[in-house]
């Protein structure tokens, strides 16, 4: 691959190429052309015409959106970002286009996000469908469906896949690279692809349910595989796992994982009833209720009564914010409101939300997690605390860059951390903006169906 430098009017191409740098004044421009061989200098008009055609294509795509509410420009920028992270060939969406941009500068918190996480499935389907981009939602759902069909009984699903659906590359360190801001090691591949993360089954079946509710009906073979996934959840929901944050320590009993196992069974029951599909509904309902009892009895703070991160613990986790978003608990339940208050007191800093506090076996302190900030805003809105929700949204939006792109995290200076742009950050923002816009409508009527 060669790099060709072409200069437009007012710039000395040879001088700039020879010196390795150049200065642009107002009205001047430079073209960088990547190609397999040296090529002749294109006319400026030809390149400008291509830029104009590309711009028009994006405007045409964006015009399909049905979203007319608040934060519309930022919402559409987020949709455009998700589209750019989408594989046109496969329909999958990369978690980010980058690798080893650190979550804490100078530390080992460097991961490769150039893969598709099953966890993002329901968020992706929801975001695209709610904004009117039905083709993208259907294409992504087809990709997810292919992963389900290709799975086996022992391990019905991996937590992540390469964009083409193959196994994610094993993690390795590039020791010859210094890393961004001297943050080492630089990693490619991701060792988390071998972890057990039970929550992914809830996110997956939530996306299947949403796709059936707003799109095409599930096939006979597809339903057979869904039943296999539910059987797996019934056998394993009570076991410890690595959790949503992919802890590289001993497996633990995380509340978020329990809740999402509940979601997996609940959505399968709803889908069976909606489509009159064959299923052992009594056994499924009993297991679903058993998970509910387990959560309420074993995942509460012993003194204050709010929900906690893991069984028998006292620490909080911003992943608890998913509880009302997936309808496990009412957004105005007294115990949930205690939990929401505790998260605001212990995990928030000037409107930004951290995933958790305390050590996690890795060096360095990470920043506030952008996704969690928008989950928090949506939870506030669902609890009827609209002024607080609008404030958190306003603060969260400020941390996008001038192109409307959100990073994975934000440091104490307000600067981006982690891989960028982060799909999950944009998905959470779209969800929060969509709900809060509806909630602020004077004619709003609550709809309790997920």
PyMOL commands that set and color helices and strands:
alter all, ss='L'
color gray80, all
select helices_A, chain A and resi 13-19+44-62+72-84+118-131+134-149+180-182+191-194+200-214+220-236+255-275+281-298+318-325+334-346+370-382+386-398+423-439
alter helices_A, ss='H'
color red, helices_A
select strands_A, chain A and resi 2-7+30-35+116-117+160-161+172-173+187-188+348-349+352-353+368-369+407-410+416-420
alter strands_A, ss='S'
color yellow, strands_A
deselect
rebuild
show_as cartoon
